[in-house]
């Protein structure tokens, strides 16, 4: 009796792990403990109470951040929503595994390696990993191999009754999706070759029957096949031979595995040799591609983070055994990459990253390791004899990146910032060495970018000071240490005060008044700007609502606050609670708001403006594309940066710039405010240039109260 053969069609749901998602508010320390206590847990989904997926956390990337020096201090208390992948790969549960694997390996292999979210009708179902995909593929291949073995056994059984079932046997043999080759045992001449064998060997059965391997193949290969036949004849059972590479009938190289079974007569004498050839080409290609994905970045071909980690550990081990020499770690970050990516699209961004990878390869020596760590971050492992060797490489890389990049649809310029740490001088383990190279990179970025620097011990001190400042900021919110000062704005036509800008001050119990320039960047990086910005808006609106005159109140909004979907609702709620008329509230933003996530942020600005709130652009002229932003959004006001006012009225260039801005504003119907007015001469020059408003120490300094202006006396008419 012939068995029936069938292969189950697997779906993504068959490999999904239905582990419960974690809430976005769970702290990073709790997630770290969850991964630590569950060794088999590779990825976690982050979802809200309604089951809406918000992101994904991958074990390896997350643990690298937490294991780095100061990693726990920096991230332990943060909500996991700040560290998760916000754009994970999403796959429907009913997607056939074969279709999904083929598409991902060809088009989006890097996303497969990070894990993915499985959904059912757009609702969370579970999580999947590349390991689960590989296991499923392997299990499928094992089932296929088992079916082939069963087919072989059936063929042997059918051979004993060949006379009665010849027609049926031929049909089965010809339709088996593996090569079936039968030779006479006495002289190894071919007596049968099926269709799959014809395709693999590039011959026809008609021209093969009766011939030996020496008639069909080159002497060296024929001798190899003869040795396989002798091995089978000398064995008591089936023989599984090594994988064989052949060129098929279409000229393509194939990888096959041969299994030989000797068919014997009733008296035990060898009658024929049955060879079953299984085509393993696709399996081997998939295994090779998955292995490559595990160690190389699919976009640039550079080493990925996994291979980098292995090579870094090996380099440090070699350095520990050497008496002389060091290992240099270069951490690289491209300058202005995000702006280029947003302006020209992700395809241009990918094209740029590929070319960056090529240039980096040309800069290093043989033996150096270049890795892409993710996004626009790269790293180089360099074994050196002296620190000057690392300096030379860093200089070559900076110089190479200064040459403009010619892309398909644009020519762009991008710099690179490099932080360098040396082992064993700076650190003797990988995590501390990376942490210190990152500190040096941060120094380069803070000092203007497009350069390099070595790590120094004082950078540790600065990091500790920053962590202390962040801790004090959290307490400042709880202890109500913040206060608002107000600075007036003068209408140059009427000579009347028309509005006040709310300026945040922090009265530290030990440091006294701390400059916003010192604590606002820390608040933005740590996520504390959310509650601080909310306090400023609510306090400013309540204060303005109590003023005896309907002066406007201007409040600065950080670009980071636009990441929160609730900003529009916050403004709406604050106006309602304070009773302040929307037309009296003016929100000041910088051009960074438009530069970062332009579509998203402009939609928020439009929603706020729809409430009746005025929108002003602060520090106009200090960026590189301010004019384009005036086209992107209809601002109510432009505030000319004080750097242009400082040299009035004597500097002709400053006069020309301010005149151009005021003329443009009149054409667009936008109000102009000049910042930093400190002299009567500057004020008169601005009046002559038809500037609408002025702000600065000449008009009034920031102060906790505005009682001095309650009389609303005209001061400059």
C-alpha positions in Angstrom: 0.0 0.0 0.0 1.3 3.4 -1.0 1.2 6.1 1.7 -0.3 9.6 1.0 2.0 12.5 1.4 1.0 16.0 2.4 2.8 19.1 3.8 1.0 21.4 6.3 1.0 25.1 5.2 2.2 27.0 8.2 0.9 30.5 9.1 2.5 33.3 11.1 0.1 32.4 13.9 1.7 29.0 14.2 5.0 30.5 15.3 3.7 33.5 17.3 4.3 33.7 21.0 1.1 35.0 22.6 2.9 36.6 25.5 0.9 39.5 27.1 2.1 43.0 26.0 3.5 45.4 28.6 2.1 48.9 29.2 3.9 52.0 27.9 4.3 53.3 31.4 6.3 50.3 32.7 9.8 51.4 33.8 12.9 50.2 32.0 14.2 48.6 35.3 11.0 46.4 35.4 11.5 45.4 31.8 15.2 44.6 32.5 14.1 42.3 35.4 11.6 40.6 33.1 14.2 39.8 30.5 16.6 38.7 33.2 14.1 36.3 34.8 12.9 34.9 31.5 15.9 33.7 29.5 13.9 32.6 26.5 12.0 35.9 26.2 13.5 37.7 23.1 11.0 40.5 22.3 8.1 42.3 24.1 5.2 44.2 22.6 4.2 47.5 24.1 0.4 48.2 24.0 -2.2 50.5 25.6 -5.2 49.4 27.6 -7.3 49.0 24.4 -4.8 46.5 22.9 -3.4 49.1 20.4 0.2 48.2 19.7 2.6 51.2 20.4 6.0 49.6 19.9 8.4 46.7 20.5 11.3 46.1 22.8 14.1 43.7 21.5 16.1 42.0 24.3 19.6 42.4 22.8 19.4 46.1 21.9 17.7 46.9 25.2 20.2 45.0 27.4 23.1 46.7 25.6 21.7 50.1 26.7 21.0 49.0 30.3 24.4 47.2 30.6 26.4 50.3 29.5 28.1 52.4 32.1 25.5 54.6 33.8 22.9 52.7 31.7 20.8 51.9 34.6 21.2 55.4 36.1 20.1 57.0 32.8 17.3 54.7 31.8 16.1 52.6 34.8 13.3 55.0 35.8 12.3 56.0 32.3 9.0 54.6 30.9 9.7 51.9 28.3 7.9 54.0 25.7 11.0 56.2 25.6 13.2 53.3 24.7 10.9 51.1 22.5 11.0 50.8 18.7 8.1 53.0 17.7 7.7 51.6 14.2 8.0 47.8 14.6 7.3 45.3 11.8 3.5 44.3 11.9 2.3 41.0 10.4 -1.2 39.6 10.2 -1.6 36.2 11.9 -3.1 34.5 8.8 -0.1 35.4 6.6 1.5 32.2 5.2 4.9 31.7 6.7 6.5 30.8 3.4 5.3 34.1 1.8 6.3 36.2 4.7 9.8 34.6 5.0 10.5 35.0 1.2 9.4 38.6 1.1 11.3 39.6 4.3 14.6 37.9 3.4 14.6 39.7 0.0 13.2 43.2 0.8 13.4 43.9 4.6 15.8 41.5 6.2 17.0 43.9 9.0 13.5 44.3 10.3 13.1 40.5 10.5 16.1 40.3 12.8 14.6 42.8 15.3 11.5 40.7 15.8 7.9 41.6 14.8 4.4 42.1 16.1 1.7 39.6 15.1 -1.9 41.0 14.8 -5.3 39.5 14.2 -7.6 41.9 12.4 -5.3 44.7 13.5 -5.5 43.7 17.2 -2.5 42.4 19.1 -2.1 38.6 18.8 1.5 37.9 19.9 5.2 38.5 19.0 7.5 36.7 16.6 11.3 36.4 16.3 13.7 35.5 13.5 14.7 32.4 15.6 11.1 31.2 15.6 11.0 31.7 11.8 14.2 29.7 11.4 13.0 26.9 13.6 9.8 26.6 11.6 11.7 26.6 8.3 14.0 23.9 9.7 11.1 21.8 10.9 9.4 22.1 7.4 12.6 20.9 5.8 12.9 18.0 8.2 9.3 17.0 7.4 10.1 17.2 3.7 13.2 15.0 4.1 11.1 12.5 6.1 8.5 12.4 3.3 11.3 11.8 0.8 12.5 8.9 3.0 9.0 7.4 3.1 8.9 7.8 -0.7 12.1 5.9 -1.0 10.8 3.1 1.2 7.7 2.9 -0.9 9.8 2.7 -4.1 11.7 -0.2 -2.7 8.4 -2.0 -1.8 7.0 -1.2 -5.2 10.1 -2.5 -6.9 9.4 -6.0 -5.6 6.1 -6.0 -7.5 7.3 -4.0 -10.5 5.7 -6.4 -13.1 2.2 -5.8 -11.7 2.5 -2.1 -11.0 4.9 -0.9 -13.6 2.6 1.8 -14.9 1.8 3.1 -11.5 5.4 2.9 -10.4 6.6 5.0 -13.4 4.0 7.6 -12.7 5.1 7.9 -9.0 8.8 8.0 -9.9 8.4 10.6 -12.6 6.5 12.9 -10.3 8.7 12.7 -7.3 10.2 16.2 -6.7 13.7 14.7 -6.1 16.1 13.0 -8.5 15.6 9.2 -8.8 18.5 7.4 -10.5 18.8 3.6 -10.7 21.9 1.8 -11.9 22.7 -1.8 -12.6 24.8 -3.2 -9.7 27.1 -5.2 -11.9 28.4 -2.4 -14.2 26.9 0.8 -12.8 25.1 1.5 -16.0 21.9 3.7 -15.8 18.6 2.0 -16.1 16.2 4.8 -14.9 16.3 8.5 -14.5 13.2 10.6 -13.7 12.2 14.1 -14.8 13.7 15.8 -11.7 17.0 14.0 -12.4 17.0 15.2 -16.0 16.6 18.8 -14.9 19.3 18.6 -12.3 21.9 16.8 -14.4 21.1 18.6 -17.7 20.6 15.4 -19.6 17.7 13.4 -21.0 16.8 9.9 -19.8 16.9 8.7 -23.4 20.6 9.6 -23.8 21.5 8.4 -20.4 20.0 4.8 -20.2 22.8 2.2 -20.6 25.6 4.6 -19.9 28.0 4.8 -17.0 29.3 7.8 -15.1 32.4 7.8 -17.2 30.3 8.2 -20.3 28.4 11.2 -18.9 30.9 13.1 -16.8 34.5 14.3 -16.6 37.0 11.7 -15.3 37.4 13.3 -11.9 33.7 13.5 -11.2 33.0 10.1 -12.7 35.6 8.6 -10.3 33.9 10.3 -7.4 30.5 8.9 -8.3 32.0 5.4 -8.7 33.4 5.7 -5.2 29.9 6.6 -3.9 28.5 3.5 -5.6 31.2 1.2 -4.1 30.5 2.6 -0.7 26.8 1.8 -1.1 27.5 -1.7 -2.3 29.7 -2.4 0.7 27.1 -1.2 3.2 24.3 -3.2 4.7 21.8 -0.3 4.6 21.1 3.1 3.0 24.1 5.5 2.7 23.7 9.3 3.1 26.5 11.0 1.3 28.0 14.5 1.5 26.4 17.5 -0.1 27.3 17.7 -3.8 27.5 20.9 -5.9 26.5 20.4 -9.5 25.5 22.7 -12.5 22.0 21.9 -13.6 20.6 22.0 -17.1 20.0 25.8 -17.0 23.6 26.5 -16.0 22.9 27.2 -12.4 24.8 25.8 -9.5 22.7 23.5 -7.3 23.5 21.8 -4.0 22.1 18.2 -3.7 22.3 15.6 -1.1 22.6 12.0 -2.3 21.1 8.9 -0.6 22.0 5.5 -2.0 20.2 2.3 -1.3 21.2 -1.1 -2.8 18.2 -3.2 -4.0 19.0 -6.9 -3.6 17.7 -10.2 -5.0 16.0 -12.8 -2.7 19.4 -14.5 -2.3 21.0 -11.3 -1.1 22.9 -10.5 -4.3 23.0 -6.8 -5.3 20.7 -6.1 -8.2 20.6 -2.4 -8.6 21.6 0.9 -6.9 18.9 3.4 -6.1 20.1 7.0 -5.8 17.8 9.7 -4.4 19.0 13.2 -4.9 17.4 16.0 -2.8 17.8 19.6 -4.0 19.0 21.6 -0.9 19.8 24.8 -2.8 17.0 26.9 -1.5 17.4 25.6 2.0 21.2 26.4 1.9 20.6 29.9 0.5 18.0 30.7 3.2 20.4 29.4 5.9 23.3 31.4 4.5 21.1 34.6 4.2 19.9 34.2 7.8 23.4 33.6 9.0 24.5 36.7 7.1 21.7 38.7 8.6 22.8 37.6 12.0 26.2 39.2 11.5 26.0 41.9 8.7 24.0 44.9 8.0 21.8 44.2 5.0 21.9 47.8 3.7 25.6 48.6 3.8 27.2 45.2 4.1 29.1 46.3 7.1 29.3 44.3 10.3 26.2 44.7 12.5 26.0 45.1 16.2 26.2 41.4 16.9 29.3 40.8 14.9 30.8 44.1 16.2 30.3 42.8 19.8 32.1 39.5 19.0 35.0 41.3 17.2 35.3 43.8 20.0 35.6 41.1 22.6 38.2 39.3 20.5 40.2 42.5 20.0 40.2 43.2 23.7 41.3 39.7 24.5 44.2 40.0 22.0 45.1 43.4 23.6 45.2 41.8 27.0 47.7 39.2 25.8 50.0 41.8 24.1 52.6 43.7 26.1 52.4 46.7 23.8 49.8 48.2 21.6 46.2 49.3 22.2 42.7 48.9 20.9 40.9 52.0 19.7 37.1 52.2 19.5 35.7 55.0 17.3 32.0 55.8 17.7 30.7 57.8 14.7 27.5 59.7 14.2 26.6 61.5 10.9 25.8 65.2 11.2 22.6 66.5 9.6 21.6 63.0 8.4 18.0 63.4 9.7 17.5 66.6 7.9 18.7 65.0 4.6 16.5 62.0 5.2 13.4 64.2 5.9 14.1 66.5 2.9 14.9 63.9 0.2 13.2 60.8 1.5 14.3 57.4 3.0 15.5 56.1 -0.3 18.0 58.9 -0.6 18.9 58.4 3.1 19.6 54.7 2.4 21.7 55.6 -0.7 23.7 58.0 1.5 24.3 55.4 4.2 25.6 52.9 1.5 28.1 55.5 0.2 29.2 56.3 3.7 29.9 52.6 4.3 32.0 52.6 1.1 34.0 55.6 2.2 34.6 54.2 5.7 36.0 50.9 4.2 38.5 53.0 2.1 39.7 54.8 5.2 40.6 51.8 7.3 43.4 49.2 7.1 43.0 45.5 6.5 42.1 44.0 9.8 40.1 47.0 11.1 36.4 46.3 11.7 33.8 48.8 10.5 30.3 48.3 11.8 26.9 49.9 11.4 25.3 50.1 14.9 21.9 51.3 13.7 20.5 54.4 12.0 23.3 56.8 11.1 25.6 55.4 13.9 28.8 53.6 13.0 31.8 52.2 14.9 35.4 51.2 14.0 37.6 48.8 15.9 41.3 49.6 15.3 44.3 47.9 16.8 47.1 50.5 17.2 50.6 50.9 18.5 50.1 54.6 19.6 47.3 57.1 20.1 48.5 58.9 16.9 47.3 56.0 14.8 43.7 56.5 16.0 44.0 60.2 15.5 45.2 59.6 11.9 42.2 57.4 11.1 39.7 59.8 12.7 41.2 62.7 10.6 40.9 60.6 7.4 37.3 59.8 8.1 36.3 63.4 8.9 38.1 64.5 5.7 36.4 61.8 3.6 33.0 62.8 4.8 33.5 66.5 3.9 33.4 65.7 0.2 29.8 66.2 -1.1 27.8 63.0 -1.8 26.2 62.7 -5.2 22.9 60.8 -4.9 20.4 59.9 -7.6 18.3 63.0 -7.2 20.5 65.4 -5.2 23.9 66.4 -4.1 24.2 66.6 -0.3 26.8 67.4 2.3 27.1 65.6 5.6 29.7 65.7 8.3 30.7 63.2 10.9 31.4 63.4 14.7 33.7 60.8 16.2 34.4 59.9 19.8 37.5 57.7 20.5 38.3 55.6 23.6 41.4 53.5 24.0 41.9 50.2 25.8 43.4 49.4 28.2 44.0 53.1 29.2 40.3 54.2 29.2 38.6 50.8 29.9 39.4 47.1 29.7 35.9 45.8 28.9 33.6 46.5 26.0 30.7 48.2 27.7 32.8 50.7 29.6 34.9 51.4 26.5 31.7 52.0 24.4 30.3 54.3 27.1 33.5 56.4 27.2 33.7 56.6 23.4 30.0 57.8 23.5 31.0 60.5 26.0 33.7 61.7 23.7 31.2 61.7 20.8 28.8 63.8 22.9 31.6 66.3 23.5 32.2 66.7 19.8 28.5 67.2 19.1 28.2 69.8 21.9 31.2 71.7 20.5 30.0 72.1 16.9 30.2 68.6 15.3 32.2 67.5 12.2 35.3 66.7 14.3 36.8 64.1 16.6 38.1 63.9 20.1 39.6 61.4 22.6 37.8 60.4 25.9 39.2 62.1 29.0 38.4 61.5 32.7 36.8 64.9 33.1 34.0 63.7 30.9 32.9 61.3 33.6 32.7 64.2 36.0 30.4 66.1 33.6 28.1 63.1 33.2 27.8 62.8 36.9 27.0 66.5 37.2 24.4 66.1 34.5 22.8 63.1 36.4 22.8 65.2 39.6 21.1 68.1 37.7 18.5 65.7 36.3 17.8 64.4 39.9 17.5 67.9 41.2 15.1 68.8 38.4 12.8 66.0 39.4 12.8 67.3 42.9 12.2 70.9 41.7 8.9 69.8 40.2 7.8 68.2 43.4 9.1 71.0 45.6 7.6 73.8 43.4 11.0 75.5 42.9 10.1 77.0 39.6 8.8 80.6 39.1 7.9 82.8 36.1 9.4 86.2 35.2 7.7 88.4 32.7 9.3 90.7 30.1 7.3 93.4 28.3 6.9 93.9 24.5 6.4 97.5 23.2 4.2 98.5 20.3 6.5 100.9 18.4 3.6 102.8 16.7 1.5 103.5 19.9 4.3 103.4 22.5 2.2 101.1 24.6 3.0 97.8 26.3 1.0 95.1 24.4 2.2 91.8 25.7 4.6 90.0 28.1 6.8 87.0 27.5 6.7 84.4 30.3 10.3 83.3 31.1 11.0 80.2 33.3 13.4 80.5 36.3 14.6 77.8 38.7 15.4 78.9 42.2 17.6 76.1 43.4 17.9 75.8 47.2 21.8 75.6 47.0 22.7 77.0 43.6 20.4 79.9 43.6 18.8 81.0 40.2 19.9 78.4 37.6 20.0 79.6 34.0 17.5 78.0 31.6 20.4 77.4 29.2 21.8 75.0 31.8 18.7 73.0 32.8 16.3 73.2 29.7 18.5 70.8 27.6 18.6 68.3 30.5 14.9 68.6 30.9 14.4 67.9 27.2 16.7 64.9 27.1 15.3 63.3 30.3 11.6 63.8 29.3 11.0 66.2 32.3 10.1 69.0 29.8 6.6 67.6 29.6 5.5 68.3 33.2 7.7 71.5 33.4 6.2 72.9 30.1 2.7 72.1 31.4 3.4 74.0 34.6 4.7 77.0 32.7 1.6 77.1 30.4 -0.9 76.8 33.2 0.9 79.3 35.5 1.3 81.9 32.7 -2.3 81.7 31.6 -3.6 82.0 35.2 -1.4 85.0 35.8 -2.5 86.7 32.6 -6.1 86.1 33.3 -5.8 88.2 36.5 -4.1 91.2 34.9 -6.0 94.5 34.8 -5.3 95.0 31.1 -6.0 92.5 28.3 -2.3 92.1 27.5 -1.2 89.0 25.6 1.0 86.4 27.2 3.7 84.7 25.2 4.8 81.2 26.3 7.8 79.2 24.8 7.1 75.7 23.7 9.9 73.1 23.5 10.1 71.0 20.3 10.1 67.9 22.6 6.6 68.8 23.8 5.3 68.2 20.2 6.0 64.5 20.7 3.1 64.3 23.0 -0.3 63.9 21.3 -1.9 65.7 24.2 -0.3 69.2 23.5 -3.4 70.5 21.7 -5.7 69.2 24.4 -3.4 70.7 27.1 -3.7 74.2 25.5 -7.5 73.8 25.2 -7.9 72.7 28.8 -5.6 75.4 30.1 -7.5 78.1 28.4 -10.8 76.8 29.7 -9.5 76.4 33.3 -7.8 79.8 33.4 -10.6 81.7 31.6 -8.0 83.4 29.4 -9.3 84.4 25.9 -7.4 82.3 23.2 -6.5 85.5 21.3 -4.4 86.6 24.3 -2.2 83.5 24.3 0.8 83.4 22.0 3.0 80.3 21.7 6.6 80.8 20.6 8.4 78.0 18.8 11.8 77.7 17.1 12.3 76.4 13.6 13.4 73.0 15.0 9.7 72.3 15.5 9.2 72.4 11.7 12.5 70.6 11.0 11.6 67.6 13.2 8.6 65.5 12.0 7.3 68.4 9.8 4.0 66.9 8.9 3.1 65.8 12.4 4.1 69.0 14.1 2.4 71.3 11.5 -0.8 69.4 12.1 -0.5 70.1 15.8 0.2 73.8 15.1 -2.8 74.1 12.8 -5.0 72.5 15.5 -3.8 74.9 18.2 -4.2 77.9 15.8 -7.7 76.7 15.2 -8.4 77.3 18.8 -7.7 81.0 18.2 -4.2 81.0 19.7 -1.4 83.0 18.0 1.8 81.2 16.8 5.1 83.0 16.7 8.5 81.9 15.4 11.3 82.8 17.9 15.0 83.5 17.1 14.2 84.0 13.4 17.3 84.1 11.1 19.5 81.8 13.2 18.7 78.6 11.3 19.6 77.6 7.8 16.2 77.4 6.2 13.9 79.9 8.0 12.3 81.3 4.8 11.1 77.8 3.8 9.3 77.4 7.1 7.3 80.6 6.5 5.9 78.8 3.5 5.2 75.7 5.5 3.1 77.4 8.2 1.3 80.9 8.4 2.9 82.3 11.5 1.2 85.3 13.2 4.5 86.8 14.3 8.3 86.6 13.6 10.8 87.5 16.4 14.1 88.7 14.9 17.0 87.3 16.8 18.9 89.8 18.9 22.1 89.0 17.0 20.8 91.1 14.1 19.7 94.0 16.4 22.9 94.3 18.3 24.8 96.1 15.6 22.0 98.6 14.7 22.0 101.3 13.5 25.7 101.5 12.5 26.1 98.2 10.7 24.8 98.4 7.1 24.5 94.6 6.8 22.4 94.4 9.9 20.2 97.2 8.6 19.8 95.5 5.3 18.8 92.2 6.9 16.3 93.7 9.2 14.8 95.8 6.4 14.5 92.7 4.2 12.7 90.8 7.0 10.3 93.7 7.7 9.5 94.1 4.0 8.8 90.4 3.6 6.7 90.4 6.8 4.5 93.2 5.4 4.0 91.3 2.2 3.0 88.1 4.2 0.9 90.1 6.7 3.0 88.9 9.6 3.9 91.0 12.7 7.6 91.6 13.5 9.1 91.8 16.9 12.8 92.8 17.5 14.5 91.1 20.4 17.4 92.4 22.4 16.7 96.1 22.1 19.0 97.9 24.6 19.6 101.4 23.3 17.5 104.4 22.1 19.4 104.4 18.8 18.4 100.8 18.1 14.8 101.6 18.9 14.7 104.6 16.6 16.3 102.5 13.8 13.6 99.9 14.2 10.9 102.5 14.1 12.3 103.8 10.8 12.4 100.2 9.4 8.6 99.8 10.2 9.2 97.1 12.8 6.0 96.5 14.8 7.2 95.6 18.3 10.4 95.7 20.4 11.6 93.7 23.4 14.7 94.1 25.4 16.3 95.6 28.5 15.6 99.1 27.2 11.8 98.4 27.4 12.0 96.3 30.6 13.9 93.5 32.2 12.3 90.2 33.2 10.7 90.5 36.6 8.5 88.3 38.9 5.6 90.8 38.6 4.3 93.4 36.2 2.7 95.9 38.6 5.0 98.7 37.3 3.0 98.5 34.0 -0.5 98.6 35.4 -0.9 102.3 34.5 -0.3 101.4 30.8 1.5 104.8 30.3 2.7 105.4 26.8 6.5 105.4 27.1 8.0 106.1 23.7 5.6 108.4 21.8 
